[in-house]
Amino acid sequence: MVPVAALLADGRLHLQHGPIDLVIGVEAQDDARSKAYRAARDRFATVLDELVPELPVLRAPLGGVPQGLIARRMHRACMGVAQGDFITPMAAVAGSVADEVLAAMLAAVPLARAHVNNGGDIALHLAPGADYRAAIAGLDGQLAGRITLHAGQGIGGIATSGQGGRSLSLGIASSVTVLARDAATADAAATLIANAVDLPGHPAITRRPARDIFPDSDLGARMVVTDVAPLPPADIARALSQGVTRAQAMIATGAIAAAALVLQGQGVTVGEFADGATALKERSLQHA
């Protein structure tokens, strides 16, 4: 298993190695773009070899500081949002890898705009005058809204978490999208907010021990959500309100800038969500 790199038809770079799949976009002159992509490939080639030896530490609850650059990003991001909740550094792995590859490109050459998309968790760089348009999409792929981010807002990361995504979730949120200063922080925060959107003991929710699904899961014997039957509006509102409370606490500490929470077609935004989220289709995005 070796890293694979391919230039896409639209000029973006696709990097894949084992479970890590990145799509990278750069706005720059051809020479600068080539240098940036070379730096991304070089750093990406070392990612798995750097992370694998530290997996036992990264899959454990927060404790000692790990050694590798990416592992330290993961640990730092989780420490910044944990606020006493259970979390392991693995909650920030996708965002941390995206941040690290973006940092490698920026160290190699100045760029007007660049992003590294790691399965929907995005590390973002905007030079003065640049902006970035993004869709808010649930893990089911349906659009919830669109946002435009501008340089100077301090947003360097976008991440989405929820039930039914690539990772297991303790909560029932269809999706939680977070804006933060970097992708690692957004990743960890989205995980915790999604976990908070919950209705403990509700008969419509099916759960299983995480280790029964993935034996090496960092969640161990904790009960994760495997299915959520249709819920009445009052229960949806109650579950979302718990996630809103968690998001507001993170905003109050400056850990994140904003969050958009969606559960079964109903949603709410918290914080200054850039230019705001424009509701699409049947989604109802209300501001908390």
Secondary structure as a PSIPRED ss2 file (coil, helix, strand):
# PSIPRED VFORMAT (PSIPRED V4.0)

   1 M C   1.000  0.000  0.000
   2 V C   1.000  0.000  0.000
   3 P C   1.000  0.000  0.000
   4 V E   0.000  0.000  1.000
   5 A E   0.000  0.000  1.000
   6 A E   0.000  0.000  1.000
   7 L E   0.000  0.000  1.000
   8 L C   1.000  0.000  0.000
   9 A C   1.000  0.000  0.000
  10 D C   1.000  0.000  0.000
  11 G C   1.000  0.000  0.000
  12 R C   1.000  0.000  0.000
  13 L E   0.000  0.000  1.000
  14 H E   0.000  0.000  1.000
  15 L E   0.000  0.000  1.000
  16 Q E   0.000  0.000  1.000
  17 H E   0.000  0.000  1.000
  18 G C   1.000  0.000  0.000
  19 P C   1.000  0.000  0.000
  20 I E   0.000  0.000  1.000
  21 D E   0.000  0.000  1.000
  22 L E   0.000  0.000  1.000
  23 V E   0.000  0.000  1.000
  24 I E   0.000  0.000  1.000
  25 G E   0.000  0.000  1.000
  26 V E   0.000  0.000  1.000
  27 E E   0.000  0.000  1.000
  28 A C   1.000  0.000  0.000
  29 Q C   1.000  0.000  0.000
  30 D H   0.000  1.000  0.000
  31 D H   0.000  1.000  0.000
  32 A H   0.000  1.000  0.000
  33 R H   0.000  1.000  0.000
  34 S H   0.000  1.000  0.000
  35 K H   0.000  1.000  0.000
  36 A H   0.000  1.000  0.000
  37 Y H   0.000  1.000  0.000
  38 R H   0.000  1.000  0.000
  39 A H   0.000  1.000  0.000
  40 A H   0.000  1.000  0.000
  41 R H   0.000  1.000  0.000
  42 D H   0.000  1.000  0.000
  43 R H   0.000  1.000  0.000
  44 F H   0.000  1.000  0.000
  45 A C   1.000  0.000  0.000
  46 T C   1.000  0.000  0.000
  47 V H   0.000  1.000  0.000
  48 L H   0.000  1.000  0.000
  49 D H   0.000  1.000  0.000
  50 E H   0.000  1.000  0.000
  51 L H   0.000  1.000  0.000
  52 V H   0.000  1.000  0.000
  53 P H   0.000  1.000  0.000
  54 E H   0.000  1.000  0.000
  55 L H   0.000  1.000  0.000
  56 P H   0.000  1.000  0.000
  57 V H   0.000  1.000  0.000
  58 L H   0.000  1.000  0.000
  59 R C   1.000  0.000  0.000
  60 A C   1.000  0.000  0.000
  61 P C   1.000  0.000  0.000
  62 L C   1.000  0.000  0.000
  63 G C   1.000  0.000  0.000
  64 G C   1.000  0.000  0.000
  65 V C   1.000  0.000  0.000
  66 P C   1.000  0.000  0.000
  67 Q C   1.000  0.000  0.000
  68 G C   1.000  0.000  0.000
  69 L H   0.000  1.000  0.000
  70 I H   0.000  1.000  0.000
  71 A H   0.000  1.000  0.000
  72 R H   0.000  1.000  0.000
  73 R H   0.000  1.000  0.000
  74 M H   0.000  1.000  0.000
  75 H H   0.000  1.000  0.000
  76 R H   0.000  1.000  0.000
  77 A H   0.000  1.000  0.000
  78 C H   0.000  1.000  0.000
  79 M H   0.000  1.000  0.000
  80 G H   0.000  1.000  0.000
  81 V H   0.000  1.000  0.000
  82 A C   1.000  0.000  0.000
  83 Q C   1.000  0.000  0.000
  84 G C   1.000  0.000  0.000
  85 D C   1.000  0.000  0.000
  86 F C   1.000  0.000  0.000
  87 I C   1.000  0.000  0.000
  88 T C   1.000  0.000  0.000
  89 P H   0.000  1.000  0.000
  90 M H   0.000  1.000  0.000
  91 A H   0.000  1.000  0.000
  92 A H   0.000  1.000  0.000
  93 V H   0.000  1.000  0.000
  94 A H   0.000  1.000  0.000
  95 G H   0.000  1.000  0.000
  96 S H   0.000  1.000  0.000
  97 V H   0.000  1.000  0.000
  98 A H   0.000  1.000  0.000
  99 D H   0.000  1.000  0.000
 100 E H   0.000  1.000  0.000
 101 V H   0.000  1.000  0.000
 102 L H   0.000  1.000  0.000
 103 A H   0.000  1.000  0.000
 104 A H   0.000  1.000  0.000
 105 M H   0.000  1.000  0.000
 106 L H   0.000  1.000  0.000
 107 A H   0.000  1.000  0.000
 108 A H   0.000  1.000  0.000
 109 V C   1.000  0.000  0.000
 110 P C   1.000  0.000  0.000
 111 L C   1.000  0.000  0.000
 112 A C   1.000  0.000  0.000
 113 R E   0.000  0.000  1.000
 114 A E   0.000  0.000  1.000
 115 H E   0.000  0.000  1.000
 116 V E   0.000  0.000  1.000
 117 N E   0.000  0.000  1.000
 118 N E   0.000  0.000  1.000
 119 G C   1.000  0.000  0.000
 120 G C   1.000  0.000  0.000
 121 D E   0.000  0.000  1.000
 122 I E   0.000  0.000  1.000
 123 A E   0.000  0.000  1.000
 124 L E   0.000  0.000  1.000
 125 H E   0.000  0.000  1.000
 126 L E   0.000  0.000  1.000
 127 A C   1.000  0.000  0.000
 128 P C   1.000  0.000  0.000
 129 G C   1.000  0.000  0.000
 130 A C   1.000  0.000  0.000
 131 D E   0.000  0.000  1.000
 132 Y E   0.000  0.000  1.000
 133 R E   0.000  0.000  1.000
 134 A E   0.000  0.000  1.000
 135 A E   0.000  0.000  1.000
 136 I E   0.000  0.000  1.000
 137 A E   0.000  0.000  1.000
 138 G C   1.000  0.000  0.000
 139 L C   1.000  0.000  0.000
 140 D C   1.000  0.000  0.000
 141 G C   1.000  0.000  0.000
 142 Q C   1.000  0.000  0.000
 143 L E   0.000  0.000  1.000
 144 A E   0.000  0.000  1.000
 145 G E   0.000  0.000  1.000
 146 R E   0.000  0.000  1.000
 147 I E   0.000  0.000  1.000
 148 T E   0.000  0.000  1.000
 149 L E   0.000  0.000  1.000
 150 H E   0.000  0.000  1.000
 151 A C   1.000  0.000  0.000
 152 G C   1.000  0.000  0.000
 153 Q C   1.000  0.000  0.000
 154 G C   1.000  0.000  0.000
 155 I C   1.000  0.000  0.000
 156 G C   1.000  0.000  0.000
 157 G E   0.000  0.000  1.000
 158 I E   0.000  0.000  1.000
 159 A E   0.000  0.000  1.000
 160 T E   0.000  0.000  1.000
 161 S E   0.000  0.000  1.000
 162 G C   1.000  0.000  0.000
 163 Q C   1.000  0.000  0.000
 164 G C   1.000  0.000  0.000
 165 G C   1.000  0.000  0.000
 166 R C   1.000  0.000  0.000
 167 S C   1.000  0.000  0.000
 168 L C   1.000  0.000  0.000
 169 S C   1.000  0.000  0.000
 170 L C   1.000  0.000  0.000
 171 G C   1.000  0.000  0.000
 172 I C   1.000  0.000  0.000
 173 A C   1.000  0.000  0.000
 174 S C   1.000  0.000  0.000
 175 S E   0.000  0.000  1.000
 176 V E   0.000  0.000  1.000
 177 T E   0.000  0.000  1.000
 178 V E   0.000  0.000  1.000
 179 L E   0.000  0.000  1.000
 180 A E   0.000  0.000  1.000
 181 R C   1.000  0.000  0.000
 182 D C   1.000  0.000  0.000
 183 A H   0.000  1.000  0.000
 184 A H   0.000  1.000  0.000
 185 T H   0.000  1.000  0.000
 186 A H   0.000  1.000  0.000
 187 D H   0.000  1.000  0.000
 188 A H   0.000  1.000  0.000
 189 A H   0.000  1.000  0.000
 190 A H   0.000  1.000  0.000
 191 T H   0.000  1.000  0.000
 192 L H   0.000  1.000  0.000
 193 I H   0.000  1.000  0.000
 194 A H   0.000  1.000  0.000
 195 N H   0.000  1.000  0.000
 196 A H   0.000  1.000  0.000
 197 V C   1.000  0.000  0.000
 198 D C   1.000  0.000  0.000
 199 L C   1.000  0.000  0.000
 200 P C   1.000  0.000  0.000
 201 G C   1.000  0.000  0.000
 202 H C   1.000  0.000  0.000
 203 P C   1.000  0.000  0.000
 204 A C   1.000  0.000  0.000
 205 I E   0.000  0.000  1.000
 206 T E   0.000  0.000  1.000
 207 R E   0.000  0.000  1.000
 208 R E   0.000  0.000  1.000
 209 P E   0.000  0.000  1.000
 210 A H   0.000  1.000  0.000
 211 R H   0.000  1.000  0.000
 212 D H   0.000  1.000  0.000
 213 I H   0.000  1.000  0.000
 214 F C   1.000  0.000  0.000
 215 P C   1.000  0.000  0.000
 216 D C   1.000  0.000  0.000
 217 S C   1.000  0.000  0.000
 218 D C   1.000  0.000  0.000
 219 L C   1.000  0.000  0.000
 220 G C   1.000  0.000  0.000
 221 A C   1.000  0.000  0.000
 222 R C   1.000  0.000  0.000
 223 M E   0.000  0.000  1.000
 224 V E   0.000  0.000  1.000
 225 V E   0.000  0.000  1.000
 226 T E   0.000  0.000  1.000
 227 D E   0.000  0.000  1.000
 228 V E   0.000  0.000  1.000
 229 A C   1.000  0.000  0.000
 230 P C   1.000  0.000  0.000
 231 L C   1.000  0.000  0.000
 232 P C   1.000  0.000  0.000
 233 P H   0.000  1.000  0.000
 234 A H   0.000  1.000  0.000
 235 D H   0.000  1.000  0.000
 236 I H   0.000  1.000  0.000
 237 A H   0.000  1.000  0.000
 238 R H   0.000  1.000  0.000
 239 A H   0.000  1.000  0.000
 240 L H   0.000  1.000  0.000
 241 S H   0.000  1.000  0.000
 242 Q H   0.000  1.000  0.000
 243 G H   0.000  1.000  0.000
 244 V H   0.000  1.000  0.000
 245 T H   0.000  1.000  0.000
 246 R H   0.000  1.000  0.000
 247 A H   0.000  1.000  0.000
 248 Q H   0.000  1.000  0.000
 249 A H   0.000  1.000  0.000
 250 M H   0.000  1.000  0.000
 251 I H   0.000  1.000  0.000
 252 A H   0.000  1.000  0.000
 253 T H   0.000  1.000  0.000
 254 G C   1.000  0.000  0.000
 255 A C   1.000  0.000  0.000
 256 I E   0.000  0.000  1.000
 257 A E   0.000  0.000  1.000
 258 A E   0.000  0.000  1.000
 259 A E   0.000  0.000  1.000
 260 A E   0.000  0.000  1.000
 261 L E   0.000  0.000  1.000
 262 V E   0.000  0.000  1.000
 263 L E   0.000  0.000  1.000
 264 Q C   1.000  0.000  0.000
 265 G C   1.000  0.000  0.000
 266 Q E   0.000  0.000  1.000
 267 G E   0.000  0.000  1.000
 268 V E   0.000  0.000  1.000
 269 T E   0.000  0.000  1.000
 270 V E   0.000  0.000  1.000
 271 G E   0.000  0.000  1.000
 272 E C   1.000  0.000  0.000
 273 F C   1.000  0.000  0.000
 274 A C   1.000  0.000  0.000
 275 D C   1.000  0.000  0.000
 276 G C   1.000  0.000  0.000
 277 A C   1.000  0.000  0.000
 278 T C   1.000  0.000  0.000
 279 A C   1.000  0.000  0.000
 280 L C   1.000  0.000  0.000
 281 K C   1.000  0.000  0.000
 282 E C   1.000  0.000  0.000
 283 R C   1.000  0.000  0.000
 284 S E   0.000  0.000  1.000
 285 L E   0.000  0.000  1.000
 286 Q E   0.000  0.000  1.000
 287 H E   0.000  0.000  1.000
 288 A C   1.000  0.000  0.000
